[in-house]
Amino acid sequence: MFSRRTFMLSSLGALATPNLLLAQKAGFNEREIIPQMTANDREDIWTLHFRFQDPRIIVEKIPGRGTKIVWYMIYRVYNLDPRKEPITFVPDIELVTLDRHTRHADEILPSVEESIRKREDPTGRFGLKNSVTISANDIAVSKEDAFPRAVTGVAIWTGVDDPISGVKTPVPLTNKFSIFVAGLSNGYTAEKPIDRPGETIIKRKTLQLDFERLGSGEATEPSGIRWTGNATWMYRASTENLKPEKVSTDPKKTDPVTKVSDVKLEPIPTFPVKRTRD
């Protein structure tokens, strides 16, 4: 099992104001999110097109971990970059619960992937990929007047409804959550707060999708989770603490050598989160 928490500095995000956008129905239970420019986008950034299906739940026995309730989302990306250049997609997809205040990184679980593949792509037509294998080959440019050459991926999360450590009272199951998709764009900025020396605020252009879960949350049928209609291109921050490792004694080299320590993620929004629908 691997967690896609790492990212390349060259693909980090930039400061911007979130924008509400429209999505198109692309197929059965599938929506397409149209890339939009934001106030602080650079002129040279690219953004992939993104389609997704509402998340689903499957119960699977994971080697070494026992039987688990697993959440997953099937998505597709394609490239209409006007520069006509292939793009490497390195996804970082996180599920954040807005009522339980927990965050869950996309996981690589081969046994679960196989079960999802049998359910969602039994003929192998789409060549379902996880968050590692989807970055192995560049996303080729699709012709504007032709059907997009989409690449299909799956994001997987566990522990979404697990008991919360340290909480003795019963915790309700997740009913409101957001999925943040980073890696769709190379827009980024690095900010150094004046009041926090030694820290750098990194912001990546990120797509936020909001979902709700119907009923009590006990059932696992596909209709139990649905998209609220809210999709926002935003610049989501993470903080990397830069601590001096050593100071050079060479008078010609006065800058300290720094290293990156633990990453601090942006706080989870306070529940309830009120957003308008289209």
Secondary structure, 3 states (H helix, E strand, C coil): CCECCCCCHHHCCCCCCCEECCEEEEECCEEEECCCCCCCCCCCCCECEEEEECCEEEEEEECCCEEEEEEEEEEEEEECCCCCCCECCCCEEEEEECCCCCEEECECCHHHHHHHHHHHCCCCCCCCECCCHHHCCCECECCCCCCCCCEEEEEEEECCCCCCCCCCCCCCCCCEEEEEEECCECCEEEECCCCCCCEEEEEEEEEEEEEEECCCCCCCCHHHEEEEEEEEEEEEEEEEEEEEEECCCCCCCCCCEEEEEEEEECCCCCCCCCCCCC
